[in-house]
Amino acid sequence: MGRIPAAAKRKAVLWLSQGISPRQLALTLALGFAVGCIPVVGIPTVLCAGLALALRLNLPVIQAANYAVMPLQLALIVPFVRLGRWIFSAHPAQFLAPRALEHFSALNLATRMSGLAGEALLAWLVAAIPAVLLMTAALNLMLRRIPVLKAAEAGD
């Protein structure tokens, strides 16, 4: 693959920043990264769109951050389930063993799986709040060094 021309990079930065300040862009990226790690597949895209519209954030940027962390989302499902089980001091999810699955009705299995998803979501929330705060601060410091974004901040 060839290199991306400098003019194309500048146009991409201008398009993605759309006149927003480094602070707003940092928050947009941090929320996209954090929401993209929600341990329930399918929810992050809709939630990112809702957050972007509600908070007047850059929709393409938040969705790009969301999609960038999709592999991490899949890798973090089991750790979030385990953390959620630990937070709730619940017993290990032994019912997920193949032999145990034979003894549950579909409704019972769905109920238990939704309980696991809820525990994983709580664990994600516990981790996401400080992560968003730290990422926003770090990204803000980094993005302030980009000349195009400095100009947008001056107009803030």
Z-matrix of the N, CA and C atoms (Angstrom, degrees):
N
C 1 1.447
C 2 1.518 1 109.50
N 3 1.313 2 114.44 1 146.27
C 4 1.451 3 119.29 2 179.60
C 5 1.516 4 112.17 3 -84.05
N 6 1.310 5 113.85 4 169.13
C 7 1.465 6 119.69 5 178.71
C 8 1.522 7 109.59 6 -78.44
N 9 1.301 8 115.86 7 152.35
C 10 1.458 9 121.31 8 177.51
C 11 1.526 10 107.61 9 -83.32
N 12 1.332 11 117.41 10 126.00
C 13 1.471 12 120.22 11 179.95
C 14 1.531 13 111.36 12 -60.80
N 15 1.321 14 115.17 13 150.57
C 16 1.472 15 121.23 14 -178.69
C 17 1.528 16 111.37 15 -59.85
N 18 1.323 17 116.96 16 -37.06
C 19 1.470 18 119.78 17 -179.85
C 20 1.528 19 110.59 18 -63.98
N 21 1.321 20 117.39 19 -38.57
C 22 1.463 21 120.88 20 178.92
C 23 1.523 22 110.41 21 -67.27
N 24 1.325 23 116.76 22 -37.66
C 25 1.469 24 120.10 23 177.70
C 26 1.525 25 110.61 24 -63.46
N 27 1.338 26 116.42 25 -44.05
C 28 1.463 27 120.24 26 179.87
C 29 1.527 28 110.82 27 -62.59
N 30 1.339 29 116.89 28 -42.57
C 31 1.459 30 120.51 29 179.10
C 32 1.527 31 110.83 30 -63.83
N 33 1.328 32 116.79 31 -39.09
C 34 1.469 33 120.29 32 178.98
C 35 1.521 34 110.72 33 -64.91
N 36 1.333 35 117.31 34 -42.73
C 37 1.470 36 120.81 35 178.93
C 38 1.526 37 109.62 36 -63.62
N 39 1.328 38 117.13 37 -43.13
C 40 1.467 39 120.24 38 178.91
C 41 1.522 40 111.07 39 -63.21
N 42 1.332 41 116.98 40 -43.71
C 43 1.451 42 121.16 41 -178.84
C 44 1.525 43 110.87 42 -64.89
N 45 1.319 44 116.56 43 -43.45
C 46 1.465 45 119.91 44 -177.58
C 47 1.525 46 112.10 45 -73.03
N 48 1.319 47 117.19 46 -33.89
C 49 1.462 48 118.24 47 -178.29
C 50 1.523 49 111.51 48 -78.57
N 51 1.309 50 118.82 49 -31.17
C 52 1.460 51 124.83 50 177.74
C 53 1.520 52 112.78 51 39.93
N 54 1.321 53 116.42 52 43.08
C 55 1.453 54 120.99 53 175.03
C 56 1.517 55 114.65 54 75.92
N 57 1.333 56 119.10 55 10.51
C 58 1.458 57 119.29 56 179.40
C 59 1.517 58 109.62 57 -89.10
N 60 1.293 59 115.02 58 156.10
C 61 1.462 60 120.84 59 -176.77
C 62 1.530 61 110.18 60 -76.05
N 63 1.337 62 116.22 61 162.14
C 64 1.464 63 119.34 62 175.44
C 65 1.532 64 112.25 63 -56.86
N 66 1.322 65 116.79 64 -35.03
C 67 1.473 66 120.60 65 179.84
C 68 1.528 67 110.83 66 -64.60
N 69 1.348 68 117.06 67 -44.30
C 70 1.459 69 120.92 68 178.80
C 71 1.525 70 110.90 69 -66.48
N 72 1.327 71 115.72 70 -41.09
C 73 1.462 72 119.80 71 179.19
C 74 1.529 73 110.56 72 -66.11
N 75 1.317 74 117.16 73 -38.97
C 76 1.467 75 121.02 74 177.88
C 77 1.525 76 110.52 75 -63.28
N 78 1.322 77 117.25 76 -43.67
C 79 1.463 78 120.87 77 177.97
C 80 1.529 79 110.66 78 -63.85
N 81 1.326 80 116.29 79 -41.16
C 82 1.464 81 120.83 80 179.40
C 83 1.525 82 110.65 81 -60.85
N 84 1.326 83 116.77 82 -47.55
C 85 1.465 84 120.61 83 179.19
C 86 1.529 85 111.70 84 -65.01
N 87 1.328 86 116.72 85 -44.33
C 88 1.469 87 120.21 86 -178.74
C 89 1.528 88 110.72 87 -62.08
N 90 1.331 89 117.60 88 -43.64
C 91 1.460 90 120.13 89 177.91
C 92 1.527 91 111.20 90 -65.23
N 93 1.330 92 116.86 91 -40.50
C 94 1.464 93 119.96 92 178.01
C 95 1.517 94 112.28 93 -61.74
N 96 1.344 95 115.96 94 -43.16
C 97 1.468 96 120.02 95 178.58
C 98 1.524 97 110.75 96 -65.09
N 99 1.323 98 117.05 97 -46.04
C 100 1.469 99 120.62 98 -176.53
C 101 1.523 100 111.57 99 -68.39
N 102 1.314 101 116.64 100 -48.09
C 103 1.471 102 120.07 101 -179.51
C 104 1.528 103 110.08 102 -65.19
N 105 1.318 104 116.98 103 -33.18
C 106 1.466 105 120.42 104 178.20
C 107 1.516 106 113.45 105 -63.44
N 108 1.323 107 117.45 106 -16.91
C 109 1.468 108 121.70 107 179.67
C 110 1.521 109 113.39 108 -95.86
N 111 1.323 110 118.44 109 6.00
C 112 1.470 111 120.26 110 177.90
C 113 1.522 112 108.15 111 -55.84
N 114 1.339 113 117.44 112 132.05
C 115 1.460 114 120.32 113 -173.24
C 116 1.528 115 115.54 114 -79.32
N 117 1.321 116 117.43 115 26.27
C 118 1.463 117 121.22 116 175.00
C 119 1.523 118 106.86 117 -128.86
N 120 1.315 119 116.75 118 114.71
C 121 1.463 120 121.77 119 -175.50
C 122 1.535 121 110.00 120 -64.80
N 123 1.337 122 115.42 121 135.86
C 124 1.454 123 121.44 122 176.49
C 125 1.516 124 114.45 123 102.32
N 126 1.307 125 117.51 124 -26.45
C 127 1.464 126 121.17 125 -177.66
C 128 1.527 127 112.51 126 -75.77
N 129 1.342 128 120.41 127 -39.48
C 130 1.468 129 119.78 128 -173.02
C 131 1.525 130 115.33 129 -57.51
N 132 1.309 131 118.98 130 -40.27
C 133 1.462 132 120.60 131 -177.01
C 134 1.526 133 110.88 132 -62.53
N 135 1.318 134 116.57 133 -46.43
C 136 1.462 135 120.77 134 -179.84
C 137 1.530 136 110.42 135 -67.42
N 138 1.319 137 116.79 136 -42.65
C 139 1.464 138 120.47 137 -179.48
C 140 1.531 139 111.70 138 -65.47
N 141 1.328 140 117.18 139 -40.48
C 142 1.474 141 120.09 140 177.08
C 143 1.526 142 111.02 141 -62.15
N 144 1.325 143 116.79 142 -42.29
C 145 1.464 144 119.78 143 178.49
C 146 1.527 145 110.07 144 -63.00
N 147 1.310 146 117.19 145 -43.58
C 148 1.460 147 120.55 146 178.67
C 149 1.520 148 112.42 147 -62.94
N 150 1.340 149 116.61 148 -43.26
C 151 1.464 150 120.40 149 177.99
C 152 1.520 151 111.41 150 -63.11
N 153 1.330 152 116.20 151 -42.61
C 154 1.464 153 119.96 152 -179.82
C 155 1.527 154 110.90 153 -61.44
N 156 1.311 155 116.30 154 -43.18
C 157 1.462 156 119.40 155 179.92
C 158 1.529 157 111.45 156 -70.25
N 159 1.328 158 117.13 157 -43.54
C 160 1.466 159 120.62 158 -177.23
C 161 1.529 160 112.49 159 -68.24
N 162 1.330 161 116.71 160 -39.40
C 163 1.466 162 120.73 161 -176.37
C 164 1.529 163 112.92 162 -97.93
N 165 1.324 164 116.87 163 3.06
C 166 1.466 165 123.42 164 -179.61
C 167 1.529 166 111.05 165 58.46
N 168 1.343 167 114.71 166 48.55
C 169 1.455 168 121.48 167 178.54
C 170 1.522 169 109.08 168 -98.42
N 171 1.312 170 115.95 169 168.07
C 172 1.457 171 122.39 170 -179.32
C 173 1.525 172 109.04 171 -74.41
N 174 1.336 173 117.16 172 110.74
C 175 1.462 174 122.50 173 -175.90
C 176 1.533 175 113.14 174 -62.76
N 177 1.347 176 120.00 175 -46.72
C 178 1.467 177 118.27 176 178.98
C 179 1.531 178 112.90 177 -61.20
N 180 1.322 179 117.35 178 -36.92
C 181 1.464 180 120.81 179 -178.21
C 182 1.527 181 110.99 180 -69.04
N 183 1.325 182 117.41 181 -45.25
C 184 1.457 183 119.41 182 -178.08
C 185 1.533 184 110.51 183 -66.15
N 186 1.322 185 117.39 184 -36.45
C 187 1.470 186 119.84 185 178.24
C 188 1.524 187 110.89 186 -72.13
N 189 1.325 188 118.14 187 -35.92
C 190 1.470 189 120.53 188 176.57
C 191 1.521 190 110.55 189 -63.06
N 192 1.330 191 117.10 190 -42.59
C 193 1.469 192 120.69 191 177.50
C 194 1.525 193 110.27 192 -64.66
N 195 1.327 194 116.72 193 -41.75
C 196 1.459 195 122.17 194 177.90
C 197 1.535 196 110.47 195 -58.15
N 198 1.314 197 117.10 196 -49.24
C 199 1.474 198 120.44 197 -178.38
C 200 1.524 199 111.94 198 -69.85
N 201 1.321 200 117.09 199 -29.82
C 202 1.468 201 120.19 200 -180.00
C 203 1.527 202 111.82 201 -64.48
N 204 1.330 203 116.82 202 -32.17
C 205 1.467 204 119.61 203 -177.70
C 206 1.527 205 113.28 204 -97.17
N 207 1.321 206 117.20 205 8.14
C 208 1.463 207 119.63 206 -178.51
C 209 1.540 208 112.85 207 -55.03
N 210 1.333 209 120.33 208 -42.37
C 211 1.476 210 118.53 209 176.55
C 212 1.533 211 111.85 210 -61.46
N 213 1.324 212 116.45 211 -35.55
C 214 1.461 213 120.36 212 177.80
C 215 1.528 214 110.64 213 -67.14
N 216 1.328 215 116.46 214 -36.93
C 217 1.464 216 120.57 215 177.35
C 218 1.531 217 110.11 216 -56.23
N 219 1.310 218 116.27 217 -48.09
C 220 1.465 219 120.13 218 -179.19
C 221 1.528 220 111.48 219 -65.49
N 222 1.324 221 116.06 220 -37.96
C 223 1.467 222 119.70 221 -179.52
C 224 1.527 223 112.03 222 -70.29
N 225 1.327 224 117.71 223 -24.77
C 226 1.462 225 120.69 224 -176.22
C 227 1.528 226 114.45 225 -93.98
N 228 1.321 227 118.41 226 -2.91
C 229 1.467 228 119.85 227 -178.38
C 230 1.525 229 110.88 228 -59.12
N 231 1.316 230 117.87 229 -52.18
C 232 1.470 231 120.69 230 -177.97
C 233 1.532 232 111.52 231 -64.33
N 234 1.350 233 119.77 232 -46.21
C 235 1.468 234 117.62 233 176.79
C 236 1.534 235 113.47 234 -59.32
N 237 1.323 236 118.29 235 -37.55
C 238 1.458 237 119.80 236 178.15
C 239 1.526 238 111.42 237 -68.85
N 240 1.320 239 117.45 238 -37.02
C 241 1.465 240 120.05 239 176.23
C 242 1.528 241 109.26 240 -62.50
N 243 1.325 242 116.88 241 -46.05
C 244 1.469 243 120.53 242 179.68
C 245 1.524 244 111.56 243 -63.61
N 246 1.327 245 116.94 244 -42.40
C 247 1.465 246 119.87 245 178.09
C 248 1.524 247 110.49 246 -64.06
N 249 1.314 248 117.03 247 -41.40
C 250 1.458 249 120.70 248 177.74
C 251 1.516 250 111.63 249 -62.61
N 252 1.320 251 117.10 250 -40.90
C 253 1.468 252 120.53 251 177.15
C 254 1.529 253 109.64 252 -63.76
N 255 1.322 254 117.18 253 -38.74
C 256 1.459 255 121.08 254 179.16
C 257 1.531 256 110.89 255 -67.17
N 258 1.344 257 117.33 256 -43.38
C 259 1.465 258 121.32 257 178.86
C 260 1.524 259 110.46 258 -58.96
N 261 1.317 260 116.06 259 -42.39
C 262 1.459 261 120.47 260 -179.03
C 263 1.527 262 112.11 261 -84.79
N 264 1.324 263 117.29 262 1.19
C 265 1.468 264 122.79 263 -177.51
C 266 1.527 265 111.03 264 51.29
N 267 1.294 266 115.51 265 38.47
C 268 1.465 267 120.87 266 -179.03
C 269 1.525 268 109.61 267 -87.30
N 270 1.299 269 114.43 268 160.72
C 271 1.461 270 119.88 269 176.71
C 272 1.514 271 109.15 270 -72.58
N 273 1.324 272 117.46 271 155.13
C 274 1.465 273 119.45 272 178.02
C 275 1.523 274 111.65 273 -55.50
N 276 1.300 275 114.87 274 150.85
C 277 1.465 276 120.64 275 -177.26
C 278 1.527 277 110.50 276 -75.82
N 279 1.319 278 116.15 277 72.55
C 280 1.460 279 120.78 278 -178.25
C 281 1.519 280 111.59 279 -72.19
N 282 1.320 281 116.76 280 -19.80
C 283 1.453 282 118.63 281 -178.45
C 284 1.520 283 112.44 282 -70.29
N 285 1.324 284 118.22 283 -7.16
C 286 1.462 285 120.51 284 178.18
C 287 1.519 286 112.34 285 -84.05
N 288 1.320 287 117.36 286 -5.06
C 289 1.464 288 120.56 287 176.56
C 290 1.529 289 108.12 288 -66.51
N 291 1.328 290 117.75 289 142.81
C 292 1.471 291 120.32 290 -176.92
C 293 1.530 292 113.47 291 -53.34
N 294 1.316 293 118.86 292 -39.46
C 295 1.469 294 121.93 293 -179.97
C 296 1.524 295 111.13 294 -65.99
N 297 1.315 296 116.52 295 -39.17
C 298 1.460 297 120.18 296 -178.35
C 299 1.522 298 111.77 297 -69.19
N 300 1.328 299 117.09 298 -31.01
C 301 1.464 300 121.16 299 -178.73
C 302 1.526 301 111.87 300 -64.32
N 303 1.312 302 117.83 301 -25.73
C 304 1.463 303 121.83 302 -179.07
C 305 1.520 304 111.64 303 -66.77
N 306 1.319 305 117.67 304 -23.16
C 307 1.460 306 121.71 305 -172.29
C 308 1.528 307 113.95 306 -96.98
N 309 1.307 308 117.65 307 3.09
C 310 1.455 309 120.41 308 -178.05
C 311 1.523 310 110.42 309 -109.77
N 312 1.319 311 115.02 310 144.37
C 313 1.462 312 119.52 311 171.58
C 314 1.529 313 107.47 312 -75.99
N 315 1.313 314 115.88 313 166.40
C 316 1.462 315 120.12 314 179.85
C 317 1.527 316 110.60 315 -62.42
N 318 1.311 317 117.07 316 -39.58
C 319 1.460 318 121.09 317 -179.77
C 320 1.522 319 110.78 318 -66.50
N 321 1.314 320 117.24 319 -42.84
C 322 1.456 321 121.55 320 179.36
C 323 1.532 322 110.12 321 -63.90
N 324 1.320 323 116.49 322 -42.95
C 325 1.460 324 120.91 323 179.07
C 326 1.530 325 110.68 324 -63.92
N 327 1.332 326 116.75 325 -43.05
C 328 1.471 327 120.48 326 178.68
C 329 1.529 328 110.65 327 -62.60
N 330 1.317 329 116.50 328 -39.92
C 331 1.468 330 120.50 329 178.65
C 332 1.519 331 110.86 330 -63.34
N 333 1.307 332 116.81 331 -45.07
C 334 1.464 333 120.47 332 -179.69
C 335 1.534 334 111.39 333 -66.88
N 336 1.322 335 116.37 334 -39.55
C 337 1.463 336 119.78 335 179.78
C 338 1.535 337 110.58 336 -67.24
N 339 1.324 338 116.99 337 -37.73
C 340 1.468 339 118.77 338 178.32
C 341 1.527 340 110.14 339 -67.44
N 342 1.321 341 117.24 340 -33.04
C 343 1.466 342 120.24 341 175.02
C 344 1.520 343 111.24 342 -63.65
N 345 1.334 344 116.20 343 -42.35
C 346 1.469 345 120.15 344 176.70
C 347 1.522 346 110.95 345 -63.22
N 348 1.332 347 116.03 346 -41.65
C 349 1.468 348 119.96 347 179.67
C 350 1.523 349 110.32 348 -62.86
N 351 1.326 350 116.96 349 -41.02
C 352 1.464 351 120.52 350 178.16
C 353 1.514 352 112.03 351 -63.16
N 354 1.328 353 116.55 352 -41.93
C 355 1.469 354 120.27 353 177.96
C 356 1.524 355 110.41 354 -65.29
N 357 1.330 356 116.85 355 -40.10
C 358 1.466 357 120.61 356 178.69
C 359 1.524 358 110.69 357 -65.62
N 360 1.330 359 116.92 358 -38.56
C 361 1.469 360 120.20 359 177.59
C 362 1.526 361 111.57 360 -63.92
N 363 1.316 362 117.22 361 -39.54
C 364 1.459 363 119.90 362 176.97
C 365 1.531 364 110.43 363 -63.75
N 366 1.331 365 116.55 364 -42.75
C 367 1.468 366 120.38 365 178.28
C 368 1.526 367 110.08 366 -62.26
N 369 1.332 368 116.83 367 -41.25
C 370 1.465 369 120.48 368 177.42
C 371 1.527 370 110.31 369 -60.64
N 372 1.334 371 116.72 370 -44.13
C 373 1.456 372 120.77 371 -178.51
C 374 1.525 373 111.06 372 -61.79
N 375 1.323 374 116.56 373 -41.38
C 376 1.467 375 121.13 374 178.62
C 377 1.530 376 110.42 375 -61.32
N 378 1.321 377 117.09 376 -38.29
C 379 1.465 378 121.41 377 -179.48
C 380 1.535 379 111.72 378 -81.67
N 381 1.328 380 117.34 379 -33.37
C 382 1.465 381 121.09 380 -172.47
C 383 1.521 382 113.42 381 -71.62
N 384 1.307 383 117.51 382 -37.32
C 385 1.468 384 119.23 383 -175.73
C 386 1.532 385 111.52 384 -60.75
N 387 1.341 386 119.44 385 -54.25
C 388 1.468 387 116.98 386 177.72
C 389 1.530 388 112.51 387 -66.73
N 390 1.329 389 117.30 388 -31.13
C 391 1.469 390 120.30 389 179.60
C 392 1.528 391 110.65 390 -63.32
N 393 1.326 392 117.26 391 -43.30
C 394 1.469 393 120.37 392 179.37
C 395 1.528 394 110.17 393 -64.22
N 396 1.312 395 117.07 394 -42.45
C 397 1.470 396 120.12 395 179.27
C 398 1.532 397 111.13 396 -61.79
N 399 1.323 398 117.00 397 -46.07
C 400 1.470 399 120.75 398 -179.80
C 401 1.525 400 112.01 399 -68.03
N 402 1.336 401 116.86 400 -43.91
C 403 1.465 402 119.68 401 179.70
C 404 1.517 403 111.43 402 -64.60
N 405 1.324 404 117.10 403 -40.04
C 406 1.471 405 120.06 404 179.79
C 407 1.530 406 110.26 405 -61.59
N 408 1.315 407 116.57 406 -44.95
C 409 1.474 408 119.85 407 179.85
C 410 1.525 409 111.19 408 -64.27
N 411 1.327 410 117.21 409 -46.25
C 412 1.469 411 120.53 410 -178.46
C 413 1.525 412 111.43 411 -66.58
N 414 1.330 413 117.18 412 -44.39
C 415 1.462 414 120.23 413 179.62
C 416 1.523 415 111.17 414 -66.11
N 417 1.311 416 117.68 415 -36.55
C 418 1.459 417 121.18 416 178.11
C 419 1.523 418 110.45 417 -59.78
N 420 1.329 419 116.60 418 -44.90
C 421 1.464 420 120.31 419 178.39
C 422 1.527 421 111.27 420 -62.46
N 423 1.318 422 117.11 421 -41.04
C 424 1.470 423 120.72 422 -178.91
C 425 1.526 424 111.02 423 -70.94
N 426 1.331 425 117.20 424 -43.61
C 427 1.461 426 120.41 425 -175.28
C 428 1.528 427 112.50 426 -70.33
N 429 1.320 428 118.03 427 -25.41
C 430 1.469 429 120.91 428 177.90
C 431 1.523 430 112.01 429 -65.40
N 432 1.306 431 116.97 430 -16.40
C 433 1.472 432 120.99 431 -179.73
C 434 1.520 433 112.47 432 -85.15
N 435 1.329 434 118.12 433 -8.72
C 436 1.463 435 121.95 434 179.87
C 437 1.528 436 108.21 435 -84.87
N 438 1.336 437 117.16 436 121.08
C 439 1.477 438 120.30 437 -174.72
C 440 1.525 439 114.76 438 -55.13
N 441 1.313 440 117.99 439 -41.87
C 442 1.462 441 121.10 440 -178.21
C 443 1.533 442 110.31 441 -62.02
N 444 1.310 443 116.03 442 -37.79
C 445 1.466 444 120.50 443 -178.96
C 446 1.527 445 112.05 444 -76.52
N 447 1.332 446 116.74 445 -27.35
C 448 1.464 447 120.31 446 176.01
C 449 1.524 448 109.48 447 -61.96
N 450 1.322 449 115.91 448 -40.29
C 451 1.469 450 120.49 449 179.55
C 452 1.533 451 110.41 450 -64.01
N 453 1.335 452 117.34 451 -40.35
C 454 1.459 453 120.79 452 178.64
C 455 1.520 454 110.70 453 -66.31
N 456 1.338 455 116.89 454 -34.93
C 457 1.457 456 120.45 455 179.71
C 458 1.530 457 110.68 456 -68.81
N 459 1.317 458 116.61 457 -34.55
C 460 1.463 459 120.45 458 -179.94
C 461 1.530 460 109.83 459 -63.67
N 462 1.327 461 117.11 460 -30.65
C 463 1.454 462 121.52 461 179.06
C 464 1.512 463 112.49 462 -84.69
N 465 1.330 464 118.84 463 -2.64
C 466 1.471 465 124.65 464 -177.79
C 467 1.488 466 113.88 465 -70.60
